[in-house]
């Protein structure tokens, strides 16, 4: 359902397989959002300095953040893939036919920091940030309290389906 292209530039190590965890979260998010395409997602796991530079260059915000999402698809409403279905040449890789869903940039140091802050596992924080970003790639946002609530519920649903909870063994 998804091809995940992973580039790891961070020095941090984790006690879980980052590629397998990211792939599982991406697959589950796409399944729940009923993506009708095979999708291609690029994931860069990077340093605080690099994510800050990317944030500055592409968003004009000169600060470090935990995760950035760069959608490759236009949506009329969240998870409405109709524009991509109507105009696949604009949204798919001509060689593979895969939907170019977008790019995720993840700050590995922030995963460790936020896991400690929130009192849950690094795997849970990593998976949460991937799920959050996947929802952005599927057209969701959190600019209003209503949008934020929808995103939070959908993120939690993805993590629950994978058994990655705050309370569980992976929590």
Beta strands, then each sheet from edge to edge (+ up, - down):
strand 1: 2-8
strand 2: 39-46
strand 3: 67-71
strand 4: 99-107
sheet 1: 1+ 2+ 4+ 3-
end
